[in-house]
């Protein structure tokens, strides 16, 4: 089981590191950063939902985990928004 976790971690790092290869052509076509982020996160949610359904896992969240998940979600949203603002200012 440990090998599966390591492989998944490496795969996640590679996918995260190659994000610009998918985004740069979209930016060149005139797609704005907010749209790229929206579609990227939408696809991630759909893939995660499919994985949960295939593995028959529950979508429920424990009450104690809500605070942590909300904090991480807010942090990620702030990082994405500041990146969007930075790119918008750079294009002007």
DRENTORKOL-3810 file (N, C-alpha, C; in nm, 4 decimals):
REM DRENTORKOL-3810
@n.u->0.0827; n.v->-0.1196; n.w->0.0000; ca.u->0.0000; ca.v->0.0000; ca.w->0.0000; c.u->0.0868; c.v->0.1256; c.w->0.0000
@n.u->0.2030; n.v->0.1179; n.w->0.0618; ca.u->0.2926; ca.v->0.2328; ca.w->0.0698; c.u->0.3392; c.v->0.2755; c.w->-0.0688
@n.u->0.3636; n.v->0.1794; n.w->-0.1571; ca.u->0.4091; ca.v->0.2114; ca.w->-0.2919; c.u->0.3021; c.v->0.2891; c.w->-0.3695
@n.u->0.1775; n.v->0.2518; n.w->-0.3497; ca.u->0.0675; ca.v->0.3210; ca.w->-0.4178; c.u->0.0636; c.v->0.4683; c.w->-0.3757
@n.u->0.0834; n.v->0.4960; n.w->-0.2493; ca.u->0.0829; ca.v->0.6336; ca.w->-0.1992; c.u->0.1984; c.v->0.7139; c.w->-0.2575
@n.u->0.3143; n.v->0.6533; n.w->-0.2662; ca.u->0.4316; ca.v->0.7214; ca.w->-0.3219; c.u->0.4098; c.v->0.7513; c.w->-0.4700
@n.u->0.3574; n.v->0.6550; n.w->-0.5435; ca.u->0.3317; ca.v->0.6748; ca.w->-0.6856; c.u->0.2273; c.v->0.7847; c.w->-0.7067
@n.u->0.1234; n.v->0.7840; n.w->-0.6254; ca.u->0.0204; ca.v->0.8883; ca.w->-0.6366; c.u->0.0784; c.v->1.0259; c.w->-0.6040
@n.u->0.1659; n.v->1.0334; n.w->-0.5064; ca.u->0.2298; ca.v->1.1601; ca.w->-0.4712; c.u->0.3181; c.v->1.2122; c.w->-0.5835
@n.u->0.3943; n.v->1.1228; n.w->-0.6436; ca.u->0.4803; ca.v->1.1618; ca.w->-0.7567; c.u->0.3949; c.v->1.2055; c.w->-0.8749
@n.u->0.2895; n.v->1.1314; n.w->-0.9038; ca.u->0.2002; ca.v->1.1663; ca.w->-1.0142; c.u->0.1342; c.v->1.3026; c.w->-0.9912
@n.u->0.0923; n.v->1.3295; n.w->-0.8681; ca.u->0.0312; ca.v->1.4589; ca.w->-0.8356; c.u->0.1315; c.v->1.5726; c.w->-0.8546
@n.u->0.2554; n.v->1.5511; n.w->-0.8126; ca.u->0.3585; ca.v->1.6545; ca.w->-0.8283; c.u->0.3876; c.v->1.6816; c.w->-0.9754
@n.u->0.3935; n.v->1.5764; n.w->-1.0553; ca.u->0.4185; ca.v->1.5934; ca.w->-1.1988; c.u->0.3025; c.v->1.6676; c.w->-1.2642
@n.u->0.1803; n.v->1.6302; n.w->-1.2305; ca.u->0.0626; ca.v->1.6980; ca.w->-1.2874; c.u->0.0594; c.v->1.8448; c.w->-1.2464
@n.u->0.0879; n.v->1.8729; n.w->-1.1221; ca.u->0.0887; ca.v->2.0115; ca.w->-1.0748; c.u->0.1986; c.v->2.0921; c.w->-1.1441
@n.u->0.3138; n.v->2.0309; n.w->-1.1605; ca.u->0.4261; ca.v->2.1000; ca.w->-1.2227; c.u->0.4075; c.v->2.1256; c.w->-1.3707
@n.u->0.3241; n.v->2.0457; n.w->-1.4356; ca.u->0.3013; ca.v->2.0639; ca.w->-1.5788; c.u->0.1763; c.v->2.1465; c.w->-1.6087
@n.u->0.1126; n.v->2.2033; n.w->-1.5080; ca.u->-0.0052; ca.v->2.2885; ca.w->-1.5293; c.u->0.0184; c.v->2.3987; c.w->-1.6318
@n.u->0.1308; n.v->2.4669; n.w->-1.6290; ca.u->0.1505; ca.v->2.5750; ca.w->-1.7270; c.u->0.1480; c.v->2.5275; c.w->-1.8720
@n.u->0.1855; n.v->2.4027; n.w->-1.8985; ca.u->0.1837; ca.v->2.3527; ca.w->-2.0357; c.u->0.0425; c.v->2.3507; c.w->-2.0929
@n.u->-0.0569; n.v->2.3346; n.w->-2.0076; ca.u->-0.1952; ca.v->2.3397; ca.w->-2.0530; c.u->-0.2510; c.v->2.4801; c.w->-2.0530
@n.u->-0.2041; n.v->2.5633; n.w->-1.9625; ca.u->-0.2601; ca.v->2.6977; ca.w->-1.9481; c.u->-0.2008; c.v->2.7978; c.w->-2.0467
@n.u->-0.0738; n.v->2.7883; n.w->-2.0761; ca.u->-0.0086; ca.v->2.8872; ca.w->-2.1633; c.u->-0.0726; c.v->2.8973; c.w->-2.3017
@n.u->-0.1030; n.v->2.7850; n.w->-2.3681; ca.u->-0.1707; ca.v->2.7976; ca.w->-2.4978; c.u->-0.3086; c.v->2.8639; c.w->-2.4864
@n.u->-0.3783; n.v->2.8382; n.w->-2.3758; ca.u->-0.5089; ca.v->2.9017; ca.w->-2.3554; c.u->-0.4937; c.v->3.0521; c.w->-2.3376
@n.u->-0.3923; n.v->3.0929; n.w->-2.2629; ca.u->-0.3667; ca.v->3.2363; ca.w->-2.2452; c.u->-0.3344; c.v->3.3021; c.w->-2.3788
@n.u->-0.2589; n.v->3.2330; n.w->-2.4635; ca.u->-0.2250; ca.v->3.2876; ca.w->-2.5944; c.u->-0.3475; c.v->3.3024; c.w->-2.6840
@n.u->-0.4477; n.v->3.2176; n.w->-2.6619; ca.u->-0.5722; ca.v->3.2256; ca.w->-2.7389; c.u->-0.6672; c.v->3.3312; c.w->-2.6835
@n.u->-0.6296; n.v->3.3925; n.w->-2.5710; ca.u->-0.7119; ca.v->3.4989; ca.w->-2.5142; c.u->-0.8029; c.v->3.4580; c.w->-2.3998
@n.u->-0.7908; n.v->3.3343; n.w->-2.3531; ca.u->-0.8715; ca.v->3.2893; ca.w->-2.2388; c.u->-0.8131; c.v->3.3525; c.w->-2.1130
@n.u->-0.8993; n.v->3.4092; n.w->-2.0291; ca.u->-0.8471; ca.v->3.4755; ca.w->-1.9093; c.u->-0.8183; c.v->3.3749; c.w->-1.7976
@n.u->-0.7437; n.v->3.4197; n.w->-1.7009; ca.u->-0.6974; ca.v->3.3327; ca.w->-1.5927; c.u->-0.8133; c.v->3.2747; c.w->-1.5119
@n.u->-0.9148; n.v->3.3558; n.w->-1.4859; ca.u->-1.0287; ca.v->3.3083; ca.w->-1.4070; c.u->-1.0991; c.v->3.1917; c.w->-1.4763
@n.u->-1.1128; n.v->3.1986; n.w->-1.6077; ca.u->-1.1769; ca.v->3.0896; ca.w->-1.6814; c.u->-1.0924; c.v->2.9634; c.w->-1.6778
@n.u->-0.9619; n.v->2.9781; n.w->-1.6939; ca.u->-0.8726; ca.v->2.8624; ca.w->-1.6881; c.u->-0.8838; c.v->2.7948; c.w->-1.5517
@n.u->-0.8814; n.v->2.8742; n.w->-1.4447; ca.u->-0.8930; ca.v->2.8176; ca.w->-1.3103; c.u->-1.0278; c.v->2.7497; c.w->-1.2898
@n.u->-1.1352; n.v->2.8137; n.w->-1.3366; ca.u->-1.2686; ca.v->2.7559; ca.w->-1.3207; c.u->-1.2753; c.v->2.6182; c.w->-1.3872
@n.u->-1.2312; n.v->2.6086; n.w->-1.5112; ca.u->-1.2388; ca.v->2.4809; ca.w->-1.5814; c.u->-1.1431; c.v->2.3781; c.w->-1.5234
@n.u->-1.0266; n.v->2.4206; n.w->-1.4802; ca.u->-0.9306; ca.v->2.3284; ca.w->-1.4192; c.u->-0.9892; c.v->2.2673; c.w->-1.2915
@n.u->-1.0460; n.v->2.3518; n.w->-1.2053; ca.u->-1.1022; ca.v->2.3010; ca.w->-1.0802; c.u->-1.2284; c.v->2.2186; c.w->-1.1049
@n.u->-1.3072; n.v->2.2571; n.w->-1.2048; ca.u->-1.4279; ca.v->2.1802; ca.w->-1.2378; c.u->-1.3913; c.v->2.0392; c.w->-1.2830
@n.u->-1.2898; n.v->2.0289; n.w->-1.3674; ca.u->-1.2461; ca.v->1.8962; ca.w->-1.4120; c.u->-1.1913; c.v->1.8143; c.w->-1.2956
@n.u->-1.1197; n.v->1.8792; n.w->-1.2046; ca.u->-1.0660; ca.v->1.8079; ca.w->-1.0885; c.u->-1.1787; c.v->1.7538; c.w->-1.0013
@n.u->-1.2824; n.v->1.8336; n.w->-0.9812; ca.u->-1.3968; ca.v->1.7899; ca.w->-0.8991; c.u->-1.4666; c.v->1.6715; c.w->-0.9655
@n.u->-1.4850; n.v->1.6785; n.w->-1.0966; ca.u->-1.5494; ca.v->1.5674; ca.w->-1.1671; c.u->-1.4668; c.v->1.4394; c.w->-1.1583
@n.u->-1.3347; n.v->1.4514; n.w->-1.1750; ca.u->-1.2492; ca.v->1.3333; ca.w->-1.1655; c.u->-1.2515; c.v->1.2745; c.w->-1.0242
@n.u->-1.2505; n.v->1.3611; n.w->-0.9246; ca.u->-1.2551; ca.v->1.3134; ca.w->-0.7868; c.u->-1.3889; c.v->1.2446; c.w->-0.7580
@n.u->-1.4968; n.v->1.3014; n.w->-0.8095; ca.u->-1.6288; ca.v->1.2403; ca.w->-0.7901; c.u->-1.6340; c.v->1.1021; c.w->-0.8548
@n.u->-1.5791; n.v->1.0891; n.w->-0.9739; ca.u->-1.5765; ca.v->0.9586; ca.w->-1.0412; c.u->-1.4954; c.v->0.8591; c.w->-0.9588
@n.u->-1.3814; n.v->0.9028; n.w->-0.9067; ca.u->-1.3002; ca.v->0.8138; ca.w->-0.8232; c.u->-1.3771; c.v->0.7686; c.w->-0.6995
@n.u->-1.4478; n.v->0.8610; n.w->-0.6359; ca.u->-1.5249; ca.v->0.8259; ca.w->-0.5167; c.u->-1.6354; c.v->0.7265; c.w->-0.5509
@n.u->-1.7010; n.v->0.7466; n.w->-0.6634; ca.u->-1.8099; ca.v->0.6573; ca.w->-0.7029; c.u->-1.7553; c.v->0.5189; c.w->-0.7364
@n.u->-1.6469; n.v->0.5123; n.w->-0.8117; ca.u->-1.5874; ca.v->0.3837; ca.w->-0.8493; c.u->-1.5413; c.v->0.3065; c.w->-0.7260
@n.u->-1.4794; n.v->0.3766; n.w->-0.6308; ca.u->-1.4296; ca.v->0.3112; ca.w->-0.5098; c.u->-1.5362; c.v->0.2986; c.w->-0.4010
@n.u->-1.6578; n.v->0.3448; n.w->-0.4325; ca.u->-1.7726; ca.v->0.3392; ca.w->-0.3394; c.u->-1.7417; c.v->0.4047; c.w->-0.2046
@n.u->-1.6796; n.v->0.5220; n.w->-0.2125; ca.u->-1.6495; ca.v->0.5981; ca.w->-0.0913; c.u->-1.7587; c.v->0.7012; c.w->-0.0679
@n.u->-1.7760; n.v->0.7374; n.w->0.0559; ca.u->-1.8776; ca.v->0.8345; ca.w->0.0930; c.u->-1.8284; c.v->0.9769; c.w->0.0662
@n.u->-1.9198; n.v->1.0645; n.w->0.0276; ca.u->-1.8871; ca.v->1.2049; ca.w->0.0066; c.u->-1.8998; c.v->1.2859; c.w->0.1354
@n.u->-1.9425; n.v->1.2209; n.w->0.2434; ca.u->-1.9653; ca.v->1.2934; ca.w->0.3683; c.u->-1.8336; c.v->1.3370; c.w->0.4326
@n.u->-1.8421; n.v->1.4459; n.w->0.5077; ca.u->-1.7265; ca.v->1.5026; ca.w->0.5762; c.u->-1.7574; c.v->1.5045; c.w->0.7254
@n.u->-1.6608; n.v->1.4673; n.w->0.8060; ca.u->-1.6800; ca.v->1.4707; ca.w->0.9509; c.u->-1.6879; c.v->1.6156; c.w->0.9978
@n.u->-1.7673; n.v->1.6379; n.w->1.0983; ca.u->-1.7875; ca.v->1.7733; ca.w->1.1500; c.u->-1.6556; c.v->1.8373; c.w->1.1946
@n.u->-1.5672; n.v->1.7598; n.w->1.2536; ca.u->-1.4396; ca.v->1.8115; ca.w->1.3015; c.u->-1.3455; c.v->1.8537; c.w->1.1888
@n.u->-1.3665; n.v->1.7989; n.w->1.0696; ca.u->-1.2809; ca.v->1.8316; ca.w->0.9556; c.u->-1.3273; c.v->1.9556; c.w->0.8794
@n.u->-1.4468; n.v->2.0037; n.w->0.9065; ca.u->-1.5011; ca.v->2.1173; ca.w->0.8318; c.u->-1.4158; c.v->2.2432; c.w->0.8458
@n.u->-1.3681; n.v->2.2705; n.w->0.9676; ca.u->-1.2877; ca.v->2.3909; ca.w->0.9907; c.u->-1.1575; c.v->2.3848; c.w->0.9107
@n.u->-1.0924; n.v->2.2714; n.w->0.9132; ca.u->-0.9676; ca.v->2.2546; ca.w->0.8387; c.u->-0.9920; c.v->2.2663; c.w->0.6890
@n.u->-1.0946; n.v->2.1994; n.w->0.6388; ca.u->-1.1249; ca.v->2.2041; ca.w->0.4958; c.u->-1.1624; c.v->2.3448; c.w->0.4510
@n.u->-1.2405; n.v->2.4153; n.w->0.5330; ca.u->-1.2789; ca.v->2.5527; ca.w->0.4991; c.u->-1.1565; c.v->2.6440; c.w->0.4967
@n.u->-1.0667; n.v->2.6264; n.w->0.5915; ca.u->-0.9448; ca.v->2.7079; ca.w->0.5951; c.u->-0.8567; c.v->2.6819; c.w->0.4734
@n.u->-0.8375; n.v->2.5553; n.w->0.4397; ca.u->-0.7559; ca.v->2.5214; ca.w->0.3232; c.u->-0.8213; c.v->2.5702; c.w->0.1940
@n.u->-0.9524; n.v->2.5574; n.w->0.1848; ca.u->-1.0243; ca.v->2.6063; ca.w->0.0670; c.u->-1.0129; c.v->2.7568; c.w->0.0524
@n.u->-1.0256; n.v->2.8286; n.w->0.1631; ca.u->-1.0133; ca.v->2.9748; ca.w->0.1590; c.u->-0.8718; c.v->3.0158; c.w->0.1197
@n.u->-0.7722; n.v->2.9483; n.w->0.1745; ca.u->-0.6330; ca.v->2.9789; ca.w->0.1402; c.u->-0.6077; c.v->2.9548; c.w->-0.0086
@n.u->-0.6554; n.v->2.8438; n.w->-0.0594; ca.u->-0.6361; ca.v->2.8130; ca.w->-0.2007; c.u->-0.7077; c.v->2.9142; c.w->-0.2890
@n.u->-0.8288; n.v->2.9553; n.w->-0.2486; ca.u->-0.9038; ca.v->3.0548; ca.w->-0.3253; c.u->-0.8302; c.v->3.1884; c.w->-0.3267
@n.u->-0.7767; n.v->3.2300; n.w->-0.2122; ca.u->-0.7023; ca.v->3.3562; ca.w->-0.2054; c.u->-0.5786; c.v->3.3498; c.w->-0.2951
@n.u->-0.5082; n.v->3.2384; n.w->-0.2936; ca.u->-0.3906; ca.v->3.2241; ca.w->-0.3785; c.u->-0.4277; c.v->3.2322; c.w->-0.5267
@n.u->-0.5378; n.v->3.1687; n.w->-0.5633; ca.u->-0.5813; ca.v->3.1722; ca.w->-0.7023; c.u->-0.6254; c.v->3.3121; c.w->-0.7434
@n.u->-0.6964; n.v->3.3802; n.w->-0.6554; ca.u->-0.7437; ca.v->3.5152; ca.w->-0.6864; c.u->-0.6267; c.v->3.6118; c.w->-0.6991
@n.u->-0.5299; n.v->3.6021; n.w->-0.6087; ca.u->-0.4154; ca.v->3.6928; ca.w->-0.6182; c.u->-0.3347; c.v->3.6653; c.w->-0.7446
@n.u->-0.3276; n.v->3.5404; n.w->-0.7856; ca.u->-0.2596; ca.v->3.5062; ca.w->-0.9106; c.u->-0.3353; c.v->3.5676; c.w->-1.0286
@n.u->-0.4676; n.v->3.5619; n.w->-1.0238; ca.u->-0.5492; ca.v->3.6202; ca.w->-1.1302; c.u->-0.5287; c.v->3.7707; c.w->-1.1372
@n.u->-0.5296; n.v->3.8366; n.w->-1.0237; ca.u->-0.5101; ca.v->3.9817; ca.w->-1.0199; c.u->-0.3707; c.v->4.0184; c.w->-1.0702
@n.u->-0.2712; n.v->3.9423; n.w->-1.0285; ca.u->-0.1340; ca.v->3.9677; ca.w->-1.0722; c.u->-0.1225; c.v->3.9568; c.w->-1.2240
@n.u->-0.1828; n.v->3.8512; n.w->-1.2806; ca.u->-0.1775; ca.v->3.8336; ca.w->-1.4261; c.u->-0.2549; c.v->3.9443; c.w->-1.4985
@n.u->-0.3668; n.v->3.9874; n.w->-1.4418; ca.u->-0.4445; ca.v->4.0950; ca.w->-1.5031; c.u->-0.3661; c.v->4.2244; c.w->-1.5039
@n.u->-0.2976; n.v->4.2549; n.w->-1.3955; ca.u->-0.2188; ca.v->4.3773; ca.w->-1.3880; c.u->-0.1001; c.v->4.3713; c.w->-1.4840
@n.u->-0.0432; n.v->4.2528; n.w->-1.4987; ca.u->0.0720; ca.v->4.2362; ca.w->-1.5861; c.u->0.0326; c.v->4.2572; c.w->-1.7333
@n.u->-0.0898; n.v->4.2181; n.w->-1.7703; ca.u->-0.1348; ca.v->4.2298; ca.w->-1.9074; c.u->-0.1694; c.v->4.3731; c.w->-1.9455
@n.u->-0.1913; n.v->4.4589; n.w->-1.8480; ca.u->-0.2299; ca.v->4.5986; ca.w->-1.8778; c.u->-0.1129; c.v->4.6834; c.w->-1.9127
END
